[in-house]
Amino acid sequence: MTPPPPLTSFSLTHVQYNANDKLGFLAAGLSLAPVFLIVAYVTATLARRDLYLFTGLVGQILNTILNVVIKRIIRQPRPILNHSIPDAVGFSPHGMPSNHSQFVFFFVGFWLPWIFTNRNNISRTRITSNGGSGCVCYRYLAAFVIVVCAFAVLAARVYLNYHTIAQVGVGAVVGILVGSVWHWVTCTWIVPIVFPWVTSLSIASSLGITDLTHIQDIVAFEHAIATTTDPDTWQELLKWRQEGEPLTSASFSPNQNVLLKPSIVKQLFIFPIKSCSGISIQQAQVTPSGLKASHRNVDRAWAIVRSITKESLTRAVLYQNESATTNTKSSLYEPITIRTDPKMVLIQPSFENEDSGEMRITLPDGTFIKAPVLTKSTESLSRVLVWNTICAGHDQGDAVGDFLTKYLNSSKPLRLIHMGDDDARALQPCAKYGTLATKDMISRFSDWSTYNILSQQSVDKINDHLPNDTFKIDSETYRSNILIDSPCAFWEDGLEVCSIGIDGVNIVFSKNCGRCILPTINIHTGIRSKDLEPLKTLRKYRAGHYSHIRDTTSPFFGPQPFLGINCNFGKNEGTIRVGDVVQPLEIREEIFQPMLGSKNPFGKKYF
């Protein structure tokens, strides 16, 4: 009779222990933790079809492969043991590092940050109110249980003599490092780039594959959707689960029902020197060339400039007539901005005494210089290229120029240029404006327009959708000179013409304000955000195209992130004050609708 074939054991579920040892029985059960986790991963992924869960499962598998590779390189044997399964399938004679330890601590490294960074926020409490403050207790409890269980697995492997303390310790360190890195990769690259692409595929729709990362507090959300008895609320929650509130255009557009309701001026800002710190004021005069708090304190009337580059000069020749570019009687400069010199935002201009005719320029360390405002000297006349338009201004002297050159550590000498009332530049030739500007529209050193209106509610809405670890953005960061309290977020998008204050000053809409890299610079430190926020969030939720730019060769043709509106003077020069009513006179026929989801013009490429 042929003897039966020899049998072996499948080591993943075969754990040996002393039959008379009750603690050994518990340790054997804990040793099966990786098997339980894999089963839980697969079950939850199939049941919920959530991409984030699937990403965690993929990370666990990659982590296990890495463990096998490390073991084969180190080849450190396990402790001397009496286990009878050295030939079991999947059993490795090498114990450094412990696979069980690396597995469970990868789980800790990947999921612990998720537990504490996906906090419920204010913008979602109206839907997830059933979750309430108990969610905080849940997070700490969940984190405590996960960490305790992970250490219990380590103790079990040592107790059963499968590993030494050093082997489980190294496994824990490797696992938590790999898990943390995988969490960072997932949040930084996979969620914003891969997930939108996957969910846009037809097969993903057929299989019901979803991205639930937009739901900040999944426990509270699922509690709400399971317990609500209102059919309309249930449908709203279900739609939110499928699409996410951030992926509905209406969430990032003004409420059409309140566009005719007035707003209130919350703050007024003047930025005397282009790209430098602003001054909060209580009232200001509205003029065709910009906001004016006093005779000297005028918005964007100064600019720090340097000698023009060959590239900029070439553009000037293309956009200007010959006489404008061949006149060499005065120097030709171009402004520098915080786009390239972020420390500029820490330069604080002020006007202590209007009668003295001086502007005080203070640096972060408290050193300052008093610059006399030169406006009439023929020798000080200079030409400055601003967005392909050449305008005139007056050099404020060597002393202030050297002062700024030293602070900004510029390789080229810097000058401070002042633009007086008679030198305001015409906007019509500006390459950025296309066909928007009329011949009577003027400005000083501002990029696009004389006025920028932004609501605090719009700022708050964007802040609500910034990554949880991102510093909330101050409204002043966006450098708007009229900040309003409005009936809803993005209310300003609907304005065509508005009247402000008792003087009936009219401000006219020019275009939506496309945001550049400027808001990524912290106005308190002068340091650019490493994660490029809030620009990345704006590109995700407020993307669109300039409707007035049709030339496909224009550098401004293409997707832009919008927040706030650019405006110009309409009629009725007068004074506006903090607390004044902003009354809509005309509403725009075509209000900007952000392109979200698969229609977002940025697509997978955020930067």
VEXDREN-2710 file (C-alpha; in Angstrom, 1 decimal):
% VEXDREN-2710
k/r/px/py/pz
1/MET/0.0/0.0/0.0
2/THR/1.4/3.4/-1.1
3/PRO/2.0/5.6/2.0
4/PRO/0.1/8.9/2.1
5/PRO/2.0/12.0/0.9
6/PRO/3.7/14.0/3.7
7/LEU/1.6/16.9/5.1
8/THR/2.8/20.3/6.1
9/SER/1.3/23.4/7.7
10/PHE/0.2/26.7/6.3
11/SER/2.1/28.9/8.8
12/LEU/0.0/32.1/8.4
13/THR/-2.7/30.4/10.5
14/HIS/-0.7/27.8/12.3
15/VAL/0.7/29.1/15.6
16/GLN/2.1/26.7/18.2
17/TYR/1.9/27.2/22.0
18/ASN/2.0/25.2/25.2
19/ALA/-1.4/23.5/25.6
20/ASN/-1.2/24.0/29.4
21/ASP/-0.5/27.7/29.1
22/LYS/-3.6/29.9/29.0
23/LEU/-1.5/33.0/28.4
24/GLY/0.1/31.1/25.5
25/PHE/-3.4/30.5/24.1
26/LEU/-4.1/34.3/24.2
27/ALA/-0.7/35.0/22.6
28/ALA/-1.4/32.5/19.8
29/GLY/-4.6/34.4/19.1
30/LEU/-2.9/37.7/19.0
31/SER/-0.3/36.3/16.6
32/LEU/-3.2/35.9/14.1
33/ALA/-3.7/39.7/14.0
34/PRO/-2.3/40.1/10.5
35/VAL/-4.7/37.5/9.2
36/PHE/-7.6/39.2/10.9
37/LEU/-6.6/42.6/9.5
38/ILE/-6.3/41.3/6.0
39/VAL/-9.7/39.8/6.2
40/ALA/-11.1/43.0/7.6
41/TYR/-9.4/45.1/4.8
42/VAL/-10.8/42.9/2.1
43/THR/-14.3/42.7/3.6
44/ALA/-14.5/46.4/4.2
45/THR/-13.1/47.3/0.7
46/LEU/-15.6/45.0/-1.0
47/ALA/-18.5/46.2/1.1
48/ARG/-17.8/49.9/0.8
49/ARG/-15.7/50.0/-2.4
50/ASP/-13.7/52.9/-0.8
51/LEU/-10.5/53.8/-2.5
52/TYR/-8.8/54.9/0.7
53/LEU/-9.3/51.5/2.3
54/PHE/-8.0/49.8/-0.9
55/THR/-4.9/52.1/-0.7
56/GLY/-4.3/51.0/2.9
57/LEU/-4.6/47.3/1.8
58/VAL/-2.1/47.9/-1.0
59/GLY/0.3/49.5/1.5
60/GLN/0.1/46.5/3.8
61/ILE/1.0/44.2/1.0
62/LEU/3.9/46.3/-0.1
63/ASN/5.1/46.5/3.5
64/THR/5.0/42.7/3.8
65/ILE/7.0/42.3/0.6
66/LEU/9.6/44.8/2.0
67/ASN/9.8/42.6/5.2
68/VAL/10.6/39.5/3.1
69/VAL/13.3/41.4/1.3
70/ILE/14.9/42.8/4.5
71/LYS/14.8/39.3/6.1
72/ARG/16.7/37.8/3.2
73/ILE/19.3/40.5/3.3
74/ILE/19.9/40.3/7.1
75/ARG/19.3/36.6/7.5
76/GLN/19.3/36.7/11.3
77/PRO/17.8/33.4/12.7
78/ARG/14.9/33.2/15.1
79/PRO/15.5/32.2/18.7
80/ILE/16.1/28.5/19.5
81/LEU/12.6/27.1/19.7
82/ASN/10.8/23.8/20.0
83/HIS/8.2/24.5/17.3
84/SER/7.7/21.6/14.9
85/ILE/6.9/23.5/11.8
86/PRO/10.2/24.7/10.4
87/ASP/9.1/23.4/6.9
88/ALA/5.7/25.0/7.0
89/VAL/4.6/26.9/3.9
90/GLY/5.4/30.6/4.4
91/PHE/7.5/30.0/7.5
92/SER/10.8/31.8/7.3
93/PRO/13.7/30.7/9.5
94/HIS/14.8/34.3/9.6
95/GLY/13.4/36.6/12.3
96/MET/14.9/40.0/11.7
97/PRO/12.7/42.0/11.5
98/SER/9.5/40.4/12.7
99/ASN/6.9/40.4/10.0
100/HIS/4.0/40.4/12.5
101/SER/5.5/43.4/14.3
102/GLN/6.2/45.3/11.0
103/PHE/2.7/44.5/9.8
104/VAL/0.7/45.8/12.8
105/PHE/2.9/48.9/13.2
106/PHE/2.4/49.8/9.6
107/PHE/-1.3/49.7/10.4
108/VAL/-0.5/52.1/13.3
109/GLY/1.6/54.4/11.2
110/PHE/-1.0/54.6/8.4
111/TRP/-4.2/54.9/10.3
112/LEU/-3.3/56.9/13.3
113/PRO/-2.7/60.1/11.3
114/TRP/-5.9/59.5/9.5
115/ILE/-7.8/59.2/12.8
116/PHE/-6.5/62.6/14.1
117/THR/-6.4/64.6/10.8
118/ASN/-9.9/63.8/9.5
119/ARG/-11.6/66.0/12.1
120/ASN/-15.2/67.1/11.7
121/ASN/-15.3/70.8/10.7
122/ILE/-17.8/73.6/11.0
123/SER/-18.9/73.5/7.4
124/ARG/-20.3/69.9/7.9
125/THR/-21.8/70.1/11.4
126/ARG/-25.2/70.9/9.9
127/ILE/-25.3/67.4/8.4
128/THR/-23.3/65.4/10.9
129/SER/-24.7/67.0/14.0
130/ASN/-25.7/63.6/15.4
131/GLY/-22.0/62.8/15.7
132/GLY/-21.5/65.8/17.9
133/SER/-18.5/66.1/20.3
134/GLY/-18.5/62.4/21.0
135/CYS/-16.4/61.9/17.9
136/VAL/-13.3/63.3/19.8
137/CYS/-13.7/60.6/22.4
138/TYR/-14.0/58.0/19.7
139/ARG/-10.7/59.1/18.1
140/TYR/-8.8/58.8/21.3
141/LEU/-10.4/55.5/22.2
142/ALA/-9.7/54.1/18.7
143/ALA/-6.1/55.2/18.8
144/PHE/-5.6/53.7/22.3
145/VAL/-7.0/50.4/21.3
146/ILE/-4.9/50.2/18.1
147/VAL/-1.7/51.0/19.8
148/VAL/-2.3/48.7/22.8
149/CYS/-3.2/45.8/20.4
150/ALA/-0.1/46.4/18.3
151/PHE/2.2/46.2/21.4
152/ALA/0.3/43.1/22.5
153/VAL/1.2/41.4/19.2
154/LEU/4.8/42.3/19.9
155/ALA/4.7/40.8/23.3
156/ALA/2.9/37.6/22.0
157/ARG/5.6/36.9/19.4
158/VAL/8.3/37.2/22.0
159/TYR/6.4/35.2/24.6
160/LEU/5.9/32.3/22.1
161/ASN/9.6/32.5/21.4
162/TYR/9.1/33.2/17.7
163/HIS/11.2/36.4/17.9
164/THR/13.7/38.2/20.1
165/ILE/12.9/41.6/21.6
166/ALA/15.3/43.2/19.1
167/GLN/13.5/41.6/16.2
168/VAL/10.1/42.8/17.1
169/GLY/11.5/46.2/18.0
170/VAL/13.1/46.7/14.6
171/GLY/10.0/45.4/13.0
172/ALA/7.9/48.0/14.9
173/VAL/10.2/50.9/13.9
174/VAL/10.3/49.9/10.2
175/GLY/6.5/49.3/10.1
176/ILE/5.6/52.7/11.7
177/LEU/8.0/54.5/9.4
178/VAL/6.8/52.8/6.2
179/GLY/3.2/53.3/7.3
180/SER/3.7/57.0/8.0
181/VAL/5.4/57.5/4.6
182/TRP/2.6/55.6/2.8
183/HIS/0.1/57.9/4.6
184/TRP/1.9/61.0/3.4
185/VAL/2.2/59.6/-0.2
186/THR/-1.5/58.8/-0.1
187/CYS/-2.6/62.2/1.1
188/THR/-0.2/64.2/-1.0
189/TRP/-0.3/62.5/-4.3
190/ILE/-2.7/59.5/-4.5
191/VAL/-5.8/61.2/-3.0
192/PRO/-5.7/64.5/-5.1
193/ILE/-4.3/63.0/-8.3
194/VAL/-5.1/59.3/-8.6
195/PHE/-8.5/59.2/-6.9
196/PRO/-10.2/61.7/-9.2
197/TRP/-8.8/59.9/-12.2
198/VAL/-10.0/56.5/-11.0
199/THR/-13.5/57.7/-10.0
200/SER/-13.9/59.3/-13.5
201/LEU/-13.5/55.9/-15.2
202/SER/-16.7/54.3/-16.4
203/ILE/-15.7/51.0/-14.8
204/ALA/-15.5/52.7/-11.4
205/SER/-19.0/53.9/-11.8
206/SER/-20.2/50.5/-12.8
207/LEU/-18.5/48.9/-9.8
208/GLY/-19.6/51.6/-7.4
209/ILE/-16.1/52.6/-6.5
210/THR/-16.1/55.8/-4.5
211/ASP/-13.7/58.3/-2.8
212/LEU/-14.9/59.1/0.7
213/THR/-12.0/61.3/1.7
214/HIS/-14.2/64.4/1.4
215/ILE/-16.2/63.1/4.4
216/GLN/-14.2/64.4/7.3
217/ASP/-15.9/62.4/10.1
218/ILE/-17.0/59.1/8.6
219/VAL/-18.3/57.7/11.9
220/ALA/-20.6/60.7/12.5
221/PHE/-21.6/60.7/8.8
222/GLU/-22.6/57.1/8.8
223/HIS/-24.5/57.5/12.1
224/ALA/-26.4/60.4/10.6
225/ILE/-27.3/58.5/7.4
226/ALA/-28.4/55.4/9.3
227/THR/-30.6/57.3/11.8
228/THR/-32.2/60.1/9.9
229/THR/-35.9/59.7/9.3
230/ASP/-36.3/62.7/6.9
231/PRO/-36.3/61.4/3.2
232/ASP/-35.0/64.7/1.9
233/THR/-32.1/64.8/4.3
234/TRP/-31.3/61.1/3.6
235/GLN/-31.2/61.8/-0.1
236/GLU/-28.9/64.8/0.5
237/LEU/-26.6/62.6/2.6
238/LEU/-26.6/59.9/0.0
239/LYS/-25.7/62.3/-2.7
240/TRP/-23.0/63.7/-0.5
241/ARG/-21.5/60.2/-0.1
242/GLN/-21.4/59.7/-3.8
243/GLU/-20.2/63.1/-4.9
244/GLY/-19.1/65.0/-1.9
245/GLU/-20.3/68.5/-1.1
246/PRO/-17.0/70.0/-2.4
247/LEU/-17.7/68.5/-5.8
248/THR/-20.9/70.4/-6.4
249/SER/-20.6/73.6/-8.3
250/ALA/-23.4/75.2/-6.2
251/SER/-21.3/74.8/-3.1
252/PHE/-18.7/77.2/-4.5
253/SER/-21.0/79.7/-6.2
254/PRO/-23.1/82.4/-4.6
255/ASN/-26.6/81.7/-3.4
256/GLN/-28.8/83.2/-6.2
257/ASN/-31.6/84.1/-3.7
258/VAL/-29.5/86.6/-1.7
259/LEU/-27.6/88.4/-4.5
260/LEU/-29.8/91.5/-4.2
261/LYS/-29.3/91.7/-0.4
262/PRO/-26.8/94.3/0.8
263/SER/-23.4/93.6/2.4
264/ILE/-21.4/95.6/4.9
265/VAL/-17.9/96.9/4.6
266/LYS/-15.9/94.9/7.2
267/GLN/-12.4/96.3/6.6
268/LEU/-10.6/98.7/4.3
269/PHE/-6.9/98.2/3.3
270/ILE/-4.4/100.3/1.5
271/PHE/-1.1/98.9/0.3
272/PRO/1.0/102.0/-0.4
273/ILE/4.0/100.0/-1.7
274/LYS/3.2/97.3/-4.2
275/SER/3.6/93.8/-2.6
276/CYS/4.5/95.2/0.8
277/SER/2.5/95.1/4.0
278/GLY/-0.9/96.9/4.1
279/ILE/-2.5/99.5/6.4
280/SER/-5.9/98.9/7.8
281/ILE/-8.0/102.1/7.7
282/GLN/-11.4/103.2/8.8
283/GLN/-12.3/105.3/5.8
284/ALA/-10.9/106.3/2.4
285/GLN/-11.7/108.3/-0.7
286/VAL/-12.7/106.4/-3.8
287/THR/-11.0/107.9/-6.9
288/PRO/-10.6/106.7/-10.5
289/SER/-7.0/105.7/-9.9
290/GLY/-7.4/103.9/-6.6
291/LEU/-8.2/104.1/-2.9
292/LYS/-6.8/107.1/-1.1
293/ALA/-6.7/107.4/2.7
294/SER/-5.0/110.8/2.7
295/HIS/-2.9/113.0/0.4
296/ARG/0.1/110.7/0.7
297/ASN/-1.5/107.4/1.8
298/VAL/-2.6/106.1/-1.6
299/ASP/-3.1/102.4/-2.7
300/ARG/-0.2/101.0/-4.8
301/ALA/1.3/104.4/-5.4
302/TRP/4.8/103.1/-4.8
303/ALA/6.7/100.2/-6.3
304/ILE/10.1/98.7/-5.6
305/VAL/11.8/98.3/-9.0
306/ARG/14.9/97.1/-10.7
307/SER/16.5/97.6/-14.1
308/ILE/14.4/95.9/-16.8
309/THR/15.5/92.5/-18.1
310/LYS/16.0/91.8/-21.8
311/GLU/12.9/89.5/-21.8
312/SER/10.7/92.1/-20.4
313/LEU/12.1/94.7/-22.8
314/THR/11.2/92.4/-25.7
315/ARG/7.6/92.2/-24.5
316/ALA/7.5/95.9/-24.2
317/VAL/8.6/96.4/-27.8
318/LEU/5.9/94.0/-28.9
319/TYR/3.1/95.7/-27.0
320/GLN/4.1/99.4/-27.1
321/ASN/4.6/101.8/-30.0
322/GLU/8.1/102.7/-31.1
323/SER/8.2/106.1/-29.4
324/ALA/7.4/104.6/-26.0
325/THR/10.3/102.2/-26.1
326/THR/13.0/104.1/-28.0
327/ASN/12.9/107.1/-25.7
328/THR/16.1/106.7/-23.6
329/LYS/16.1/110.0/-21.8
330/SER/15.0/108.2/-18.6
331/SER/15.7/104.8/-17.0
332/LEU/13.4/101.9/-17.7
333/TYR/12.5/99.7/-14.7
334/GLU/10.1/96.9/-13.8
335/PRO/8.5/96.2/-10.4
336/ILE/9.6/93.3/-8.2
337/THR/6.9/91.5/-6.2
338/ILE/6.5/89.0/-3.5
339/ARG/6.1/86.3/-6.2
340/THR/9.9/86.4/-6.4
341/ASP/10.8/88.2/-3.2
342/PRO/8.5/87.0/-0.4
343/LYS/10.3/89.0/2.2
344/MET/8.7/92.1/0.7
345/VAL/5.5/91.4/2.6
346/LEU/7.2/92.1/5.9
347/ILE/8.1/95.7/4.8
348/GLN/5.7/98.0/6.6
349/PRO/5.1/101.5/5.2
350/SER/3.4/104.2/7.4
351/PHE/2.6/107.9/7.4
352/GLU/3.1/109.4/10.9
353/ASN/2.9/113.0/9.9
354/GLU/1.1/114.0/6.7
355/ASP/2.6/117.5/6.9
356/SER/6.2/116.2/6.8
357/GLY/5.7/114.7/3.4
358/GLU/7.6/111.6/4.4
359/MET/6.8/107.9/4.3
360/ARG/8.3/105.7/7.1
361/ILE/9.5/102.3/5.8
362/THR/10.0/99.8/8.7
363/LEU/11.7/96.4/8.4
364/PRO/10.9/93.3/10.6
365/ASP/13.8/94.0/13.0
366/GLY/12.5/97.5/13.7
367/THR/15.0/99.5/11.6
368/PHE/13.4/102.1/9.4
369/ILE/14.1/104.9/7.0
370/LYS/12.1/108.0/6.3
371/ALA/11.6/108.5/2.6
372/PRO/10.7/112.0/1.3
373/VAL/8.0/111.8/-1.3
374/LEU/9.5/113.2/-4.4
375/THR/6.9/114.0/-7.1
376/LYS/8.0/117.0/-9.2
377/SER/11.7/116.7/-9.8
378/THR/12.5/116.2/-13.5
379/GLU/15.8/114.4/-12.6
380/SER/13.8/111.8/-10.6
381/LEU/11.5/110.9/-13.5
382/SER/11.7/107.2/-14.4
383/ARG/9.8/104.9/-16.7
384/VAL/8.4/101.6/-15.3
385/LEU/7.0/98.6/-17.3
386/VAL/3.9/97.3/-15.7
387/TRP/2.3/94.4/-17.5
388/ASN/3.6/95.5/-20.9
389/THR/2.4/99.1/-20.4
390/ILE/5.0/101.8/-19.8
391/CYS/4.2/104.4/-17.2
392/ALA/6.0/107.3/-15.5
393/GLY/7.1/107.6/-11.9
394/HIS/9.5/109.5/-9.7
395/ASP/12.6/107.9/-8.1
396/GLN/12.6/108.4/-4.4
397/GLY/16.4/108.7/-4.0
398/ASP/19.6/106.7/-3.4
399/ALA/19.2/106.3/0.4
400/VAL/15.9/104.4/0.3
401/GLY/17.0/102.5/-2.7
402/ASP/20.2/101.3/-0.9
403/PHE/18.1/100.5/2.2
404/LEU/15.8/98.2/0.3
405/THR/18.6/96.6/-1.8
406/LYS/20.4/95.6/1.4
407/TYR/17.2/94.2/3.1
408/LEU/16.1/92.1/0.0
409/ASN/19.7/91.1/-0.7
410/SER/19.2/92.0/-4.4
411/SER/21.9/91.4/-6.9
412/LYS/20.7/94.4/-8.8
413/PRO/20.3/97.9/-7.3
414/LEU/16.7/98.6/-6.3
415/ARG/14.8/101.9/-6.5
416/LEU/11.6/103.1/-4.9
417/ILE/9.3/104.7/-7.5
418/HIS/6.3/106.9/-6.7
419/MET/3.4/107.4/-9.2
420/GLY/1.6/110.7/-8.7
421/ASP/-2.0/111.6/-9.6
422/ASP/-0.9/113.0/-13.0
423/ASP/1.1/109.8/-13.9
424/ALA/-1.6/107.1/-13.4
425/ARG/-1.4/104.5/-16.1
426/ALA/-4.1/103.7/-18.7
427/LEU/-5.4/100.1/-18.4
428/GLN/-6.6/99.7/-22.0
429/PRO/-3.2/98.7/-23.4
430/CYS/-2.6/96.1/-20.6
431/ALA/-2.1/92.6/-22.0
432/LYS/-4.0/91.1/-19.1
433/TYR/-7.2/93.0/-19.8
434/GLY/-7.8/91.9/-23.4
435/THR/-10.9/93.9/-24.5
436/LEU/-12.2/94.6/-21.0
437/ALA/-10.6/98.0/-20.3
438/THR/-12.0/101.3/-21.7
439/LYS/-9.9/104.3/-22.5
440/ASP/-11.0/106.1/-19.3
441/MET/-9.9/103.3/-17.0
442/ILE/-6.7/104.1/-15.1
443/SER/-4.6/102.6/-12.2
444/ARG/-1.3/103.0/-10.5
445/PHE/1.0/100.0/-9.8
446/SER/-1.8/97.5/-9.1
447/ASP/-1.7/94.5/-11.5
448/TRP/-5.2/94.3/-12.8
449/SER/-7.5/96.9/-11.5
450/THR/-7.9/99.7/-9.0
451/TYR/-10.2/97.8/-6.6
452/ASN/-10.6/94.3/-5.3
453/ILE/-13.7/93.2/-3.4
454/LEU/-13.7/90.0/-1.4
455/SER/-16.1/88.7/1.3
456/GLN/-15.0/87.3/4.6
457/GLN/-17.5/84.4/4.0
458/SER/-15.6/83.4/0.8
459/VAL/-12.4/83.3/2.8
460/ASP/-14.0/81.2/5.5
461/LYS/-15.4/78.8/2.9
462/ILE/-12.0/78.2/1.4
463/ASN/-10.5/77.8/4.9
464/ASP/-13.1/75.2/5.7
465/HIS/-11.8/73.1/2.8
466/LEU/-8.1/73.5/3.4
467/PRO/-6.2/70.4/4.6
468/ASN/-6.7/70.0/8.3
469/ASP/-3.0/70.7/9.1
470/THR/-2.9/73.8/7.1
471/PHE/-2.7/77.2/8.8
472/LYS/-6.0/79.0/8.2
473/ILE/-5.5/81.9/5.8
474/ASP/-6.0/85.5/6.9
475/SER/-8.2/87.6/4.7
476/GLU/-5.4/90.2/4.4
477/THR/-3.3/87.5/2.6
478/TYR/-5.5/88.0/-0.5
479/ARG/-4.6/91.7/-0.5
480/SER/-8.1/92.9/-1.3
481/ASN/-8.7/96.6/-0.4
482/ILE/-12.4/96.2/0.3
483/LEU/-13.3/93.3/2.6
484/ILE/-17.1/92.8/3.2
485/ASP/-19.5/90.8/5.3
486/SER/-21.9/89.3/2.8
487/PRO/-25.1/87.2/3.0
488/CYS/-23.3/84.2/1.6
489/ALA/-19.9/83.0/0.4
490/PHE/-18.9/84.2/-3.1
491/TRP/-21.7/86.8/-3.0
492/GLU/-19.3/89.3/-4.7
493/ASP/-19.3/87.0/-7.9
494/GLY/-22.8/88.3/-8.7
495/LEU/-22.0/92.0/-8.6
496/GLU/-22.1/94.0/-11.8
497/VAL/-22.5/97.5/-10.2
498/CYS/-22.7/98.3/-6.6
499/SER/-23.1/101.5/-4.5
500/ILE/-21.1/102.0/-1.3
501/GLY/-21.8/104.4/1.5
502/ILE/-23.8/107.6/1.8
503/ASP/-21.9/109.3/-1.0
504/GLY/-23.3/106.6/-3.4
505/VAL/-19.8/105.7/-4.8
506/ASN/-20.3/103.3/-7.7
507/ILE/-17.9/100.4/-8.2
508/VAL/-18.1/98.4/-11.4
509/PHE/-17.2/94.8/-12.0
510/SER/-14.3/94.1/-14.4
511/LYS/-13.6/90.4/-14.0
512/ASN/-13.2/87.6/-11.5
513/CYS/-9.9/87.7/-9.8
514/GLY/-7.5/85.0/-10.9
515/ARG/-5.1/84.1/-8.1
516/CYS/-1.4/83.6/-8.6
517/ILE/1.2/82.2/-6.2
518/LEU/0.9/85.3/-4.0
519/PRO/-1.6/84.0/-1.4
520/THR/0.8/81.1/-0.6
521/ILE/3.1/83.5/1.2
522/ASN/2.5/83.9/5.0
523/ILE/2.1/87.6/5.6
524/HIS/3.4/87.2/9.2
525/THR/6.6/85.3/8.3
526/GLY/7.3/86.0/4.6
527/ILE/7.7/82.3/4.0
528/ARG/5.9/80.5/1.1
529/SER/3.7/77.6/2.0
530/LYS/5.4/74.3/1.2
531/ASP/2.1/72.7/0.3
532/LEU/1.2/75.7/-1.9
533/GLU/-2.0/76.4/0.0
534/PRO/-4.5/78.0/-0.4
535/LEU/-3.8/78.0/-4.1
536/LYS/-4.1/74.2/-4.4
537/THR/-7.5/74.3/-2.8
538/LEU/-8.6/77.2/-5.0
539/ARG/-7.5/75.2/-8.0
540/LYS/-9.5/72.3/-6.8
541/TYR/-12.8/74.1/-6.0
542/ARG/-12.8/77.5/-7.8
543/ALA/-11.2/76.7/-11.2
544/GLY/-12.3/78.4/-14.5
545/HIS/-11.3/80.4/-17.5
546/TYR/-11.3/84.1/-18.2
547/SER/-14.3/84.7/-20.5
548/HIS/-12.8/87.8/-22.0
549/ILE/-9.5/86.2/-23.2
550/ARG/-10.1/84.4/-26.4
551/ASP/-6.5/84.4/-27.8
552/THR/-5.1/80.9/-27.2
553/THR/-1.6/82.2/-27.4
554/SER/-2.1/84.6/-24.5
555/PRO/-0.3/83.5/-21.3
556/PHE/-3.6/84.2/-19.5
557/PHE/-5.6/81.9/-21.6
558/GLY/-6.3/78.7/-19.7
559/PRO/-7.4/77.6/-16.3
560/GLN/-7.3/80.0/-13.4
561/PRO/-8.2/79.7/-9.7
562/PHE/-10.7/82.5/-8.8
563/LEU/-11.5/84.3/-5.6
564/GLY/-12.9/87.8/-5.2
565/ILE/-13.5/90.3/-8.0
566/ASN/-11.5/93.0/-9.8
567/CYS/-13.4/96.3/-10.1
568/ASN/-12.9/99.8/-11.3
569/PHE/-14.3/103.2/-10.5
570/GLY/-17.8/103.8/-11.9
571/LYS/-19.0/107.3/-10.9
572/ASN/-19.5/109.6/-7.9
573/GLU/-16.2/110.0/-6.2
574/GLY/-16.6/110.1/-2.5
575/THR/-15.7/108.5/0.9
576/ILE/-16.4/105.0/2.0
577/ARG/-16.2/103.8/5.6
578/VAL/-16.0/100.6/7.6
579/GLY/-19.6/99.7/8.4
580/ASP/-21.0/101.2/5.1
581/VAL/-23.7/99.4/3.2
582/VAL/-22.7/97.8/-0.1
583/GLN/-25.9/97.9/-2.1
584/PRO/-26.1/95.9/-5.4
585/LEU/-27.4/98.0/-8.3
586/GLU/-27.0/95.5/-11.1
587/ILE/-26.5/91.7/-11.0
588/ARG/-24.3/90.0/-13.5
589/GLU/-26.2/88.0/-16.2
590/GLU/-23.5/85.3/-16.3
591/ILE/-22.1/84.5/-12.9
592/PHE/-19.0/82.5/-12.6
593/GLN/-19.6/78.8/-12.1
594/PRO/-16.5/76.8/-10.9
595/MET/-15.6/73.7/-12.9
596/LEU/-15.3/70.9/-10.5
597/GLY/-14.7/67.1/-10.5
598/SER/-13.8/65.7/-13.9
599/LYS/-14.7/69.1/-15.5
600/ASN/-12.0/70.9/-13.5
601/PRO/-9.6/72.4/-16.2
602/PHE/-6.6/71.5/-14.0
603/GLY/-7.5/67.9/-14.3
604/LYS/-5.0/65.6/-12.5
605/LYS/-2.3/68.3/-12.6
606/TYR/-2.7/70.6/-9.6
607/PHE/0.8/72.0/-10.1
END
